[in-house]
Amino acid sequence: MKSHHLLSAVSAVLFVNTAAHAEPPKAAVFDFQLANLGAQSPTDEDQARLGPLTDLLRQQLQESGRYQIVSTDAVKAEVEKGSDLRKCCGCAEDYARKLKADVAITGEIQKVSNLILNINVYVKDLRADTAEQAYSVDIRGNNDTSFDRGVKYLVKNNMPPATDAVGPQM
């Protein structure tokens, strides 16, 4: 009887240890897009900020341990000639599946004015039949410092920790 309990205890420890060291899900993080809701059109500066902001989001997510970031380069041209990822009825999910990703992550910048802006990130777990999760942070100031701080705050404080990023990792 003792050997049965010992075997159960060892199995439980191995299971927990394996789950704790499981690889994070593969995430396709697509480039931020602009969702201009203000009276002003996006500027060249607004457009130029999107690439570095996306790179920062990818870096922050990778370093947090939430996700293993996969390159979106293979579908970049297709994404660019397509419609807005937030309005294309699941095309981001299709692109992510082509990349063999477990998660599709899209982001948009809402520019209400040069003072009021929102950074929105949307996470869709492709392995589960769950609703897309949305995370948002408001920033004040249309400058690189505000955007960088906003993305860092969003990842650190608004998004779930690595173990809850897209549900249990087993």
JOSULHU-V357991 format. One record per residue. N is the residue number from 1. RES is the residue in one letter. BURIAL is # if it has 16 or more other ideal C-beta (glycine too) atoms within 10 Angstrom, else .. Layout:
n res burial
N RES BURIAL
N RES BURIAL
//
This chain:
n res burial
1 M .
2 K .
3 S .
4 H .
5 H .
6 L .
7 L .
8 S .
9 A .
10 V .
11 S .
12 A .
13 V .
14 L .
15 F .
16 V .
17 N .
18 T .
19 A .
20 A .
21 H .
22 A .
23 E .
24 P #
25 P #
26 K #
27 A #
28 A #
29 V #
30 F #
31 D #
32 F #
33 Q #
34 L #
35 A #
36 N .
37 L .
38 G .
39 A .
40 Q .
41 S .
42 P .
43 T .
44 D .
45 E .
46 D #
47 Q .
48 A .
49 R #
50 L #
51 G .
52 P .
53 L #
54 T #
55 D .
56 L #
57 L #
58 R #
59 Q .
60 Q #
61 L #
62 Q .
63 E .
64 S .
65 G .
66 R #
67 Y #
68 Q .
69 I #
70 V #
71 S .
72 T #
73 D .
74 A .
75 V #
76 K .
77 A .
78 E .
79 V #
80 E .
81 K .
82 G .
83 S .
84 D .
85 L #
86 R .
87 K .
88 C .
89 C .
90 G .
91 C #
92 A #
93 E #
94 D #
95 Y #
96 A #
97 R .
98 K .
99 L #
100 K .
101 A #
102 D #
103 V #
104 A #
105 I #
106 T #
107 G #
108 E #
109 I #
110 Q #
111 K #
112 V .
113 S .
114 N .
115 L .
116 I .
117 L #
118 N #
119 I #
120 N #
121 V #
122 Y #
123 V #
124 K #
125 D #
126 L #
127 R .
128 A .
129 D .
130 T .
131 A .
132 E .
133 Q #
134 A .
135 Y #
136 S .
137 V #
138 D .
139 I #
140 R .
141 G .
142 N #
143 N .
144 D .
145 T .
146 S .
147 F #
148 D #
149 R .
150 G #
151 V #
152 K .
153 Y .
154 L #
155 V #
156 K .
157 N .
158 N .
159 M #
160 P .
161 P .
162 A .
163 T .
164 D .
165 A #
166 V #
167 G .
168 P .
169 Q #
170 M .
//
